[in-house]
Amino acid sequence: MEGRSKAAAMPSEPVRLISCFASPVVHRAELALRLKGVPYQLIEEDLNNKSELLLTHNPVHKTVPVLLHGDRSIPESLVIVEYADEVFSGQPLLPVDPLARANARFWARFLDEECKKPLWMALWTDGEAQAAAARETKEKLTLLEAQLPEGKRFFGGDAIGFLDIAVGGALAHWMGVFEEMAGVRLLTEEDHPALWRWAREYRADETVRQCLPDRARVLAALAARKDLYVSIAKAMVAHK
Ligand SMILES: N[C@@H](CCC(=O)N[C@@H](CS)C(=O)NCC(=O)O)C(=O)O
């Protein structure tokens, strides 16, 4: 295609991923590379003591994941997923049809920009603020659930695609861990049967399993940050 470099069968330059343990956004980037069949090296970052490598390659946000492809750096998990889709061959991640691509991007953005805050408040506040946030979270999950194509296993159809990658880690794995820590149920089989079934399929997928961190270890890592999560949620209530 004109204006686009041809997808490489295998990367001719090293692919590295600046990462950290127990991050749903790092999981997005790893899964995209694995689905593409791209070998990569994980560089684990200490987020309490950020390395020169991270600060140099993501000077704006200073967050992980950052993809290093040869001497190029690509920050932001969903930008990485799209980059991997364009640069590496292997199974396509975004749909081919422009409208379906636009929809996949819309709903991925919906999760990041419109679901995170109510979800966080539903987990880590209490009283009326918590109840209202739980209602809002469930309504948003219902909207997302309606995007699952009838009779298909994944948002992407019969194979995991861009939207599955965007929502998969957060909803299918991390959500249950957070719910357990907070003692709150937000995604249930009763309220969201299709999303529940999708989450089970996602976790069972062989490629997903290769890069989904162990649940007990995730729980242990996140439990240590519970006070921080509660204080972030309190600040959200104050600025509402
Ligand atoms: N929108 C970013 C979010 C990245 C993000 O917040 N990463 C966390 C790890 S889960 C991080 O690096 N936190 C360190 C910090 O905020 O200083 C993405 O999708 O890549």
The ligand as an SDF file (V2000), in Angstrom:
LIG
                    3D

 20 19  0  0  0  0  0  0  0  0999 V2000
   -2.3260    5.4760   28.8020 N   0  0  0  0  0  0  0  0  0  0  0  0
   -1.1280    4.7750   29.1260 C   0  0  0  0  0  0  0  0  0  0  0  0
   -1.1280    4.4420   30.6120 C   0  0  0  0  0  0  0  0  0  0  0  0
    0.2500    3.9980   31.0570 C   0  0  0  0  0  0  0  0  0  0  0  0
    0.3570    3.8390   32.5600 C   0  0  0  0  0  0  0  0  0  0  0  0
   -0.3110    4.5260   33.3430 O   0  0  0  0  0  0  0  0  0  0  0  0
    1.2780    2.9540   32.9790 N   0  0  0  0  0  0  0  0  0  0  0  0
    1.5430    2.7830   34.3890 C   0  0  0  0  0  0  0  0  0  0  0  0
    1.8060    1.3220   34.6790 C   0  0  0  0  0  0  0  0  0  0  0  0
    0.3060    0.4360   34.7530 S   0  0  0  0  0  0  0  0  0  0  0  0
    2.7950    3.5600   34.7510 C   0  0  0  0  0  0  0  0  0  0  0  0
    3.7690    3.5430   34.0190 O   0  0  0  0  0  0  0  0  0  0  0  0
    2.7670    4.2470   35.8940 N   0  0  0  0  0  0  0  0  0  0  0  0
    3.8740    4.9980   36.3620 C   0  0  0  0  0  0  0  0  0  0  0  0
    3.5570    6.4290   36.5870 C   0  0  0  0  0  0  0  0  0  0  0  0
    2.4170    6.8600   36.2990 O   0  0  0  0  0  0  0  0  0  0  0  0
    4.4350    7.1540   37.0400 O   0  0  0  0  0  0  0  0  0  0  0  0
   -0.9940    3.5190   28.2570 C   0  0  0  0  0  0  0  0  0  0  0  0
   -2.0320    3.0080   27.8430 O   0  0  0  0  0  0  0  0  0  0  0  0
    0.1300    3.0970   27.9650 O   0  0  0  0  0  0  0  0  0  0  0  0
  1  2  1  0
  2  3  1  0
  2 18  1  0
  3  4  1  0
  4  5  1  0
  5  6  2  0
  5  7  1  0
  7  8  1  0
  8  9  1  0
  8 11  1  0
  9 10  1  0
 11 12  2  0
 11 13  1  0
 13 14  1  0
 14 15  1  0
 15 16  2  0
 15 17  1  0
 18 19  2  0
 18 20  1  0
M  END
$$$$
